[in-house]
Amino acid sequence: MEIRVRDEAVYAHTGGRDFDAALPVAVLLHGAGMDHTAWSLQTRWLAHRGLSVLALDLPGHGRSGGVPLASVGELADWVAALLDALGVERATLAGHSMGALVALDAAARHRGRVAGLALFGVAERMPVHPDLLALAATDQPEAVELVVGWGYGPRGHVGGSPVPGMALLPAGRRLLQAARPGVLGVDLSLCNAYGGAVEAAAAVACPTVLVLGDGDRMTPAKAGRALASRIAGARVELLPGVGHMIMSEAPVPSARAILGVAPKGA
């Protein structure tokens, strides 16, 4: 599905169902250097359980036009502009890593527009090592290898996929390698720069779940729990043996977490 937002084409995967704004809407926001396919194992599942699903390619990513936006706040406002373009008053937001920061910030900036919030692999601060920032800024292949190597939990390093015939590390590598030049560097820099999570968390006013991996070395579960404690009524789902790439490592619990905070259809 193609949407026009601020005069740019935006691609969204709808899980094989036509988009219907009359149903509860779920918007899925991918992480740094990724695209809508990060949610491949959730999109169709959710679309067949009463939700209208939009797994997005953010600006400058995947099949979407434009250039990557340079701050979490800009992306949060862009999400609100997307809802306006679709004529959608309220939606559930699910975000992974960078996308989780965007979803959190959008829930604070546009409280009346967010019906539920599912945050995957998130923390109060998400600093990025200077060496990785430098490698990503110049599109060095080592940047992808570092993200993949640190991103997956132990099972991912020995195949580890719940999907027969798929190995997690090669799939993650190919996803990040598909990004346009400069995209991973911009995305990691905005994660590194964002310092508004604590203030945003205090402003959230919707059902919220944080889905954390107990083997996450990029946003450790302890830091995710600290963020959850700042969101009124937030639940934490801690997944054993799971790293940072939660949606591919634990696809069914990930999908159920999103469904659990979404409004129920008529």
N, C-alpha and C positions, 0 to 999 in steps of 0.2 A: 504494500500500500504506500502511495506517495502522498505527502501532505506539503502544503506551502506554508512556511513559517518565516515571516520577515523577508519575503521575496526569495527564499531559498528552498530548494527541494529537500524534503526530509523523508527518509525511508523508515517504515515501521513494518515489522512482521506481525501478522495477526493470528498466527496459529492455525491457519487453514479455514478460518471463519471470517465472513464479512464483518467489518467493524460496525457496531451498533451502539450509538451513544445513549440509547435508552437503557442499556444494561449497565451494571457497575463496571467501571473502567479501571484497568490496571496498567500503569506505565512502568516499563522495566528499563532501568538505566545501567549501562555497562561500565566497566572499569577502564583504567588507563590503557590506551593503545588497542582497545578491543572494539567490538561492534555487536550488533544484535544477536549474533550467533552464540555469544556467551550464555544466552538464555534458551538455547535450542531445546533443552530437555524439560523446560518449564512451560514454554509458550503454548504449545498445543494442549498440554495437560490442563492448563488453566482455562484455555478457550473452550474446552468441552465440559467445563464445570461452572458455567453461568457467568463468566466474565468476558467483557470485551477487552482483549489484550493488545497492547502496543509495545513490542520489543523494539526499541529505537536504535538507529544509528545517530549518535549525537553529531552536531555540525562538524564537518571535516573528517568524519569517520565513515567507514564502510561505503554504503551507496548514497549517503547524504551529501549535499552540496555544502558550499561555504568553507570556512576555515575553523580549526579548533578554537573555542573560546578560551580566554586566558585566565579566568578566575571562576571559583565555585559560585560566587554571587551572580556573575553573568549567566552561568548555566542554569542556576535556580530560576532566574527571571525568564530565561528562554523556555523553561518547562511551562511556566504560566502562560507564555505566549502561544505555545503549542496547544494547550487546552483551549485557549481563546479561538485559535484557528479551527479547532474541531467542534466548537460549540459545546464543550464539556464544562460543567460548573465545578464538579469535584471528581477526583480520581484517587485511587490508591497508588502510592509510589513505592516501588521496590528498587533498591540500588545496591550495587556491589562496589566496594572499595571507593574509587573516585566517585562513582555513581551514588554511593551511599552518602557521601558528603553533600552531593548535589540535592539528593532527596531530603536530607535533614535540613539543609538551608532553605529549600523551597517550602517545607512544612512550617518553618519559622516565619519566613517572609510573606507567605501567602496562606495563612492558617485556614481560611475559609475554603480553600480549594483542595485541601488534602484530607481524604476520608480515612486513610490508613497508611501506615508506614512500616516497611520491612527493610531492615538495614543488614547487609551481609559484609563481613570482613571490614569492620569499621572501628575507629578509636577516636579518643578526644583529639589527639594529634597524630598526623601521619607523615612524619619526617622521612625523607629519602636521602640515602647516603650520597655525599657529594660526588663520589666516583661514579655512581650509577647515573646521577644527573648529567655529568659531563659526557659519559658514553652515549646516553640517550639523545642529548642535544646535538650530537654529530652523527647520529644513526649508526653507531657501531654495533656489529652483530652481538658483541659481548653483552650489550644491554638486555637484549631479549633472553640470552642464556641466564643472566642473573635473575631476571624476574621469574622465569620458568623454574629455575633451580630452587629458589627460595619460596616460590608461590605454592607449590604442591606439598601435601603431607607425605609421610613415609610411604604409604601405599602407592602414591602416584609415581614414585621413582622405580617401581617394579611392575609397571603396567597400570594396575589399580583401578581401571575404569569399571563402573557398574554396567556399562553398555558393552555387550559382546563385540569383539573385533576392534575395539578402540583402545589405544593406549593414551594415557592422560598427557604426559610430557610432550610427545610429538604433536598432539592436537593443539595444546596450548602454544607451542612454538610456532606452528603454522598460523594460528590466529594472530599473534603479535607481529609476525613477519609480514602479514598482509596489510598492515597499517601504512598509510602514506608517509612520505619522508617528513620528519619533524614532529609527527603527531605524538609519539610516545614521550618525547622530551617535553613538549608543552604540557601534557597531561600530568606527568610526574612532578613538574615544577609547580603546577597549581595545587596539587596535593600537599607538597612540601610547604607552600606558602600559606595555606588556609589555617587560620587561628580562631575561627568563630564557632567551633562546635559546641563549646560549653554554653555560650549565650544562646545559640540556636536550640540546643536541647531543652533549655528552660522555657522556651516559647512554644514547644510542641504541644498540641491539644487534640491528639487523635490516637486511636489504638496503635500501639507500636510494639514490634518485636525486633530484637537483635539476634541474628543467627551467626554464631561464632564457632570457629574450629579450635579444638583444644591443641592442635598441632600447628596453628598459624604463627609463622615467624615474621610476618610482615605487619600484621596488626594483632598482637597477642591478645588472647581472650581476656586477660586481666585488664588491659586497657579498654576493651570493649565493654566489660562489666562496669568500669568506672563511668563510661559515657551513659550506659543504661541507667545508672543510679541518678542521673540528672534529668531524666525524662519521666514525667509523672505517669505512673502505671505501666511502664514498659516491662515487657517480659524478655527473658534471655533464654535462647535455646542453644545449649552447648553440645556440639557434635564431636564425639570421640573419634580420634584418628584422622581428623580432617584438617587440612591446611587452609590456605587463603583462598584457593579457587573452589569455593564452597559449592557452587551450582553444578559443576561437573563432578566433583567428588561425592556429593550427597544430593542427587537431583530430586528425589521424592521428598525428603524433609524440607528442602528448599521451596518446592512448589507448595507444599502444605502450609508452610509458614506464611506465604503471601496470601493464600486463600483465607487463612485464619484471621487476618486483619482487614480483609475486604468486606464491604457491605454485602449483605445477602440480597439477591434479586427478588423481584416480586413473585 
